[in-house]
Amino acid sequence: MKKILLIEDNPQLLKSKIEELRKNFSYSIDTVETFAQLQDYLTKNNENVFIALLDYFLDGAMEGQSVDLLLEHKIPTIVYTQEYSTEIREVLLDKCVFEYLIKKPNTDLLYSTRLIERVYKNDFIKALIVDGSESFRNKLAGSLQQFGLASLQSSDAKTTLELLKTHSDIQVVLIDLDISGDIQGVELVEDIREHFPSTMLGVLGMTPHGYNSQLSIEFLKKGANDFITKPFVKEQLNLRIMQVLEMLDTIQEKNIEATIDPLTQLKNRRALEVESKVLIQSALIANSPLSVAMIDIDHFKAVNDTFGHDVGDDVLKWISEILKSNFRKKDLIVRNGGEEFCVVLDDLSLEKAIDIFEKMIRQIESKSYENDGVIINVTVSIGLFHGIKNDIKSMLSLADKKLYLAKKNGRNQLVL
Ligand SMILES: Nc1nc2c(ncn2[C@@H]2O[C@H](COP(=O)(O)OP(=O)(O)OP(=O)(O)O)[C@@H](O)[C@H]2O)c(=O)[nH]1
């Protein structure tokens, strides 16, 4: 598990704030209180530390020796002091600490938590630096590393586009105006946007100081999310990158939300339409059938009428868990709406598919929903289509006809 290393002789203040963050992320917090403990900790176990929060004036190291030690171990570090000091700030930024903040109740704590969250997420993504100068690329890569962000490098348009196509973990590209080859940085942004929309990939243009400001504007017009003027201080760079990445995260979260049914946490019909396209395409290429099942809870209206809507909701969640436990991770399990579900399976013979659905019907029939003294015998009916068509709608419609027959024949059964 990832770890935050808190280096503090009075860890309580920051700890309570960081604890709040843990609701969203899974990491543990290790605390050391003196320089000697820090030395000992770092020799033993620093592998999973993704960020260190350091009290500058630490017992046994009043001159900031702990900063050097953490940077030696390449751990992104935020330094805190009780009072703001311009002198300390200059020393720290010079040493490549990526942030220096004041440790007072509520001061900058929100910003701290944003930073911690960002550094945590940076571990899963990469930046791409596109610049004609190798020494500048290396310098920039070093700054990003202190922010917990690994990077790839390119000096020209062709390599940039290739890297973007082969590295799906690249989430932000920093492009200088002057790059090697015939194409300028601004034109490269336009090429990138043909394949990678601004909702998927962040692009930051870099313009040298003193250039016509129109060039920075051109970056934005061609699709960059933002631009930054060289030479820039690291703080400015980190904040701009953070803004772009947070915007992308928000879009991604919204996209996921839009495809998840809030009650059961299963995928919804919208996800079915999008994700089934990939399954159909692969099945058509492999000339292999899909199993598309419509699953409907029997007499569900009676459950609501007898036990109330809340119990009805709980039964829907219960059935969803049974569905999840009966299928593979790669299978598409969807709440179609109301008390109707749909499952799309690939790579299965008809016999195997029948076996899986029959077993599930018997499992639901024999289990009974039980909660808070309420016991309900639940059954489901299933209509199954086994084969392949060009679109999910036709397959669902055929499965639905079979479901109608299953209901008509007495429910609690599979019809194909
Ligand atoms: N609790 C709850 N009920 C829902 C939800 N969505 C739909 N329903 C109810 O599901 C019931 C479906 O009833 P019907 O379509 O008549 O079907 P049924 O009673 O299951 O009967 P058969 O399908 O013919 O076996 C209705 O009472 C809806 O109000 C939901 O999200 N929560």
The ligand as an SDF file (V2000), in Angstrom:
LIG
                    3D

 32 34  0  0  0  0  0  0  0  0999 V2000
  -37.9700   -0.5500   -5.4710 N   0  0  0  0  0  0  0  0  0  0  0  0
  -37.8220   -0.2770   -6.7700 C   0  0  0  0  0  0  0  0  0  0  0  0
  -38.7760   -0.6660   -7.6350 N   0  0  0  0  0  0  0  0  0  0  0  0
  -38.6040   -0.3940   -8.9330 C   0  0  0  0  0  0  0  0  0  0  0  0
  -37.5000    0.2850   -9.4250 C   0  0  0  0  0  0  0  0  0  0  0  0
  -37.6210    0.3990  -10.7840 N   0  0  0  0  0  0  0  0  0  0  0  0
  -38.7840   -0.1800  -11.1180 C   0  0  0  0  0  0  0  0  0  0  0  0
  -39.3980   -0.6720  -10.0090 N   0  0  0  0  0  0  0  0  0  0  0  0
  -40.6850   -1.3590   -9.8780 C   0  0  0  0  0  0  0  0  0  0  0  0
  -40.6110   -2.6210  -10.5070 O   0  0  0  0  0  0  0  0  0  0  0  0
  -41.9510   -3.0600  -10.7290 C   0  0  0  0  0  0  0  0  0  0  0  0
  -42.0240   -3.8010  -12.0530 C   0  0  0  0  0  0  0  0  0  0  0  0
  -43.3260   -4.3080  -12.1630 O   0  0  0  0  0  0  0  0  0  0  0  0
  -43.8790   -5.0310  -13.4240 P   0  0  0  0  0  0  0  0  0  0  0  0
  -43.2540   -4.4340  -14.6720 O   0  0  0  0  0  0  0  0  0  0  0  0
  -45.3530   -5.0420  -13.3260 O   0  0  0  0  0  0  0  0  0  0  0  0
  -43.2670   -6.4750  -13.3650 O   0  0  0  0  0  0  0  0  0  0  0  0
  -43.3110   -7.5780  -12.2440 P   0  0  0  0  0  0  0  0  0  0  0  0
  -44.1770   -7.2150  -11.0910 O   0  0  0  0  0  0  0  0  0  0  0  0
  -41.8720   -7.8720  -11.9030 O   0  0  0  0  0  0  0  0  0  0  0  0
  -43.9380   -8.7810  -12.9830 O   0  0  0  0  0  0  0  0  0  0  0  0
  -43.2850   -9.7450  -14.0630 P   0  0  0  0  0  0  0  0  0  0  0  0
  -42.1030   -9.0630  -14.6500 O   0  0  0  0  0  0  0  0  0  0  0  0
  -44.3490   -9.9660  -15.0700 O   0  0  0  0  0  0  0  0  0  0  0  0
  -42.9000  -10.9890  -13.3410 O   0  0  0  0  0  0  0  0  0  0  0  0
  -42.8240   -1.7890  -10.6710 C   0  0  0  0  0  0  0  0  0  0  0  0
  -43.6070   -1.8570   -9.5230 O   0  0  0  0  0  0  0  0  0  0  0  0
  -41.8370   -0.6620  -10.5750 C   0  0  0  0  0  0  0  0  0  0  0  0
  -42.3150    0.4050   -9.7850 O   0  0  0  0  0  0  0  0  0  0  0  0
  -36.5040    0.6980   -8.4730 C   0  0  0  0  0  0  0  0  0  0  0  0
  -35.4740    1.2960   -8.8070 O   0  0  0  0  0  0  0  0  0  0  0  0
  -36.7060    0.3930   -7.1780 N   0  0  0  0  0  0  0  0  0  0  0  0
  1  2  1  0
  2  3  2  0
  2 32  1  0
  3  4  1  0
  4  5  2  0
  4  8  1  0
  5  6  1  0
  5 30  1  0
  6  7  2  0
  7  8  1  0
  8  9  1  0
  9 10  1  0
  9 28  1  0
 10 11  1  0
 11 12  1  0
 11 26  1  0
 12 13  1  0
 13 14  1  0
 14 15  2  0
 14 16  1  0
 14 17  1  0
 17 18  1  0
 18 19  2  0
 18 20  1  0
 18 21  1  0
 21 22  1  0
 22 23  2  0
 22 24  1  0
 22 25  1  0
 26 27  1  0
 26 28  1  0
 28 29  1  0
 30 31  2  0
 30 32  1  0
M  END
$$$$
